[in-house]
């Protein structure tokens, strides 16, 4: 995966963009940029959980449907979902109709509320697991890390579900805790600049 492909403007991007044209916009404007908004972080982690065993193309194509189905991933609202909501979601052809994953989102919304009460915000908690830059492997060379394993274990201890180390690592890539744009990708430096300007939540 440590290759590049030219985008519509002729500039090199990460090779995975070539899979489908829809990936270019996601890659250029979202993937790897640091996020500190709790709702967006919850959404990203939920979508990575839904992606497990499926293609990211499937999830990205259904993202608006997921947002509509799950109250824009406002975990304060999702935490109040009940069995009737589960049945409603299982009948929703616009999303991935997997009972375990649907129930996990509702469970995780409740756990998210608890974590915010304990830690102040999801962002402050998640960003504690940011790896030391010197310890990072070659971009896109691994699917888990010590940090993703540690965060996975910590979340499971808090009662979260469908948050294995691979899912969590994909989440860390997506929300900018790891800059996994390959060397030669025109957006690697842009993302790194954004990360340098980013104020880590919970830090003075």
Number of C-alpha atoms within 10 A of each C-alpha: 10 16 15 20 16 15 18 10 6 8 13 19 25 26 17 15 20 15 10 9 12 13 16 19 12 14 18 19 11 15 22 27 24 26 22 19 13 19 17 16 21 22 21 20 23 25 23 22 24 25 19 17 7 12 10 15 15 13 19 16 13 16 17 14 17 22 15 12 17 20 12 18 25 16 24 14 14 20 18 12 18 12 9 9 17 18 13 11 21 16 12 14 10 16 22 20 16 13 12 12 19 22 18 20 28 25 19 27 24 20 20 25 16 15 17 15 11 11 12 14 19 22 21 18 16 17 21 15 16 15 16 9 9 6 9 13 11 12 14 15 11 12 13 16 17 13 18 24 19 14 24 22 16 13 21 16 10 14 14 21 21 21 25 19 20 19 23 26 26 21 26 29 19 24 22 23 22 24 24 26 27 22 17 16 20 18 23 20 15 15 23 19 12 15 19 11 10 14 13 18 18 13 8 5
